[in-house]
Amino acid sequence: MAVDSISLMSDAAQFIYDSEKATQSSATSANTMTTDDYWKLMAAQLQYQDMSNPLDNSEMMNQMVQMSSMSAMSKLSDAIANFSTVTNNLSTVTLTSYSTGLLGKEVTVAITEKDSEGKEVIKEKIKGKVTGVDLTGATAVFVDGKKYELSQVMSVGDVPEEKEETKA
């Protein structure tokens, strides 16, 4: 008598076959246990319990509290993931808005190099007009046709040079 192996498995134990993988050890579960599954299991447990040894009320309450806690943690995890996505999108929009706002403005760009101690020092300052913005990858601006990272922009507009004060 042939037995269909799939029929012996519960829905929660079935796995998705991925023909791209050499082995199926990393296959993902087709279903996960939901709150509805929990309530079905709880109803079945109550229906088929041994009447001479009924389910303890405190044990049932503990299971309900655990399920409620897991549900709350899942919702919190989803909310944090969504907040992270929104924050990342807002950061991208802000950076894009700032960099495109520099178009046509005069900026001062710093050319840096590392000194003997490994610290970044300003080697040269270049003043020029922002003629373009590159939004692919790391945001960059074009000053008089040459590409610079947005982090190299030191000032926007005509900013007077700081004079070193001498102490008397």
C-alpha positions as CSV (number, residue, x, y, z in Angstrom):
1,M,0.0,0.0,0.0
2,A,1.5,3.3,-1.1
3,V,1.3,6.2,1.4
4,D,1.5,9.8,0.2
5,S,4.1,11.3,2.5
6,I,2.7,14.8,2.1
7,S,-0.7,13.7,3.6
8,L,1.1,12.6,6.7
9,M,2.6,16.0,7.3
10,S,0.7,18.8,8.9
11,D,0.3,22.1,6.9
12,A,2.8,23.8,9.3
13,A,5.5,21.2,8.7
14,Q,5.4,21.4,4.8
15,F,8.4,23.2,3.2
16,I,8.8,25.0,0.0
17,Y,11.0,23.2,-2.5
18,D,13.6,25.5,-4.1
19,S,15.1,23.9,-7.2
20,E,17.9,26.6,-7.3
21,K,19.4,25.2,-4.1
22,A,21.8,22.2,-4.1
23,T,20.4,21.1,-0.7
24,Q,17.1,21.9,0.9
25,S,18.5,22.5,4.4
26,S,17.8,26.2,4.1
27,A,14.3,25.8,2.7
28,T,11.7,28.0,4.3
29,S,8.5,26.8,6.0
30,A,5.4,27.3,3.9
31,N,3.4,28.3,7.0
32,T,4.1,29.6,10.4
33,M,2.0,29.3,13.5
34,T,-0.5,32.1,13.8
35,T,-2.9,33.1,16.6
36,D,-5.7,31.3,14.8
37,D,-3.6,28.1,14.9
38,Y,-3.0,28.6,18.6
39,W,-6.8,28.9,19.3
40,K,-7.5,25.8,17.2
41,L,-4.9,23.8,19.2
42,M,-6.4,25.2,22.5
43,A,-9.9,24.2,21.4
44,A,-8.7,20.7,20.5
45,Q,-6.8,20.4,23.8
46,L,-10.0,21.3,25.7
47,Q,-12.2,19.0,23.6
48,Y,-10.0,16.0,23.9
49,Q,-8.7,16.4,27.5
50,D,-8.9,13.6,30.0
51,M,-11.9,14.3,32.2
52,S,-10.2,12.5,35.2
53,N,-7.2,14.9,34.8
54,P,-8.6,18.1,33.3
55,L,-6.4,21.0,32.1
56,D,-5.2,23.2,35.0
57,N,-6.8,26.7,34.8
58,S,-3.5,28.4,35.7
59,E,-1.6,26.4,32.9
60,M,-4.2,27.5,30.4
61,M,-3.9,31.2,31.5
62,N,-0.1,30.9,31.2
63,Q,-0.4,29.7,27.7
64,M,-2.8,32.5,26.8
65,V,-0.5,35.1,28.3
66,Q,2.5,33.6,26.4
67,M,0.5,33.8,23.1
68,S,-0.6,37.4,23.9
69,S,3.0,38.4,24.7
70,M,4.3,36.8,21.5
71,S,1.7,38.6,19.5
72,A,2.6,41.9,21.1
73,M,6.3,41.3,20.5
74,S,5.7,40.5,16.8
75,K,3.6,43.6,16.3
76,L,6.4,45.7,18.1
77,S,9.0,44.1,15.8
78,D,7.0,45.0,12.7
79,A,6.5,48.5,13.9
80,I,10.3,49.0,14.5
81,A,11.0,47.6,11.1
82,N,8.5,50.0,9.5
83,F,9.9,52.9,11.5
84,S,13.4,52.1,10.3
85,T,12.3,52.0,6.7
86,V,10.5,55.4,7.1
87,T,13.5,56.9,8.8
88,N,15.8,55.7,6.0
89,N,13.4,57.1,3.3
90,L,13.2,60.4,5.1
91,S,17.0,60.6,5.3
92,T,17.3,59.9,1.6
93,V,14.7,62.6,0.7
94,T,16.4,65.1,3.0
95,L,19.8,64.4,1.5
96,T,18.4,64.6,-2.0
97,S,16.6,67.9,-1.3
98,Y,19.7,69.4,0.3
99,S,22.1,68.4,-2.5
100,T,19.7,69.6,-5.3
101,G,19.3,72.9,-3.4
102,L,23.0,73.5,-3.9
103,L,22.6,73.7,-7.7
104,G,23.9,77.1,-8.9
105,K,25.3,78.1,-5.5
106,E,28.9,78.8,-4.8
107,V,30.5,76.3,-2.4
108,T,33.9,75.7,-0.9
109,V,35.1,72.1,-1.2
110,A,37.9,70.7,1.0
111,I,40.6,68.4,-0.5
112,T,42.0,66.4,2.4
113,E,44.9,64.0,2.9
114,K,46.2,62.0,5.9
115,D,49.2,63.4,7.8
116,S,51.9,61.4,9.4
117,E,49.7,60.6,12.4
118,G,46.9,59.4,10.2
119,K,44.6,62.4,10.8
120,E,42.7,64.0,7.9
121,V,44.0,67.5,7.2
122,I,42.8,70.0,4.7
123,K,45.3,70.1,1.8
124,E,43.4,72.6,-0.4
125,K,40.2,74.5,-0.6
126,I,38.4,74.9,-3.9
127,K,35.7,77.5,-4.5
128,G,33.3,77.1,-7.3
129,K,29.7,76.9,-8.5
130,V,27.7,73.6,-8.2
131,T,26.9,72.6,-11.8
132,G,25.3,69.2,-11.1
133,V,24.4,66.6,-8.5
134,D,24.9,62.8,-8.7
135,L,22.3,61.0,-6.7
136,T,23.4,57.4,-7.6
137,G,25.3,55.7,-4.7
138,A,26.9,58.2,-2.4
139,T,25.6,61.7,-3.1
140,A,28.1,63.9,-4.9
141,V,28.1,67.4,-6.4
142,F,29.9,68.7,-9.4
143,V,31.8,71.9,-8.8
144,D,32.8,73.5,-12.1
145,G,32.6,70.1,-13.8
146,K,34.6,68.1,-11.2
147,K,32.9,65.5,-8.9
148,Y,33.2,65.9,-5.1
149,E,31.5,63.9,-2.3
150,L,28.8,65.9,-0.5
151,S,30.8,65.4,2.7
152,Q,33.6,67.5,1.2
153,V,31.5,70.7,1.0
154,M,32.7,73.0,3.7
155,S,30.6,76.1,3.1
156,V,27.9,77.4,0.9
157,G,28.0,81.0,-0.4
158,D,30.6,83.6,0.2
159,V,31.9,82.9,3.7
160,P,34.7,85.2,5.0
161,E,38.0,83.5,6.0
162,E,38.6,83.2,9.7
163,K,41.5,85.3,10.9
164,E,43.7,83.9,13.6
165,E,43.6,86.2,16.6
166,T,47.0,87.0,18.1
167,K,47.2,87.2,21.9
168,A,48.9,90.2,23.3
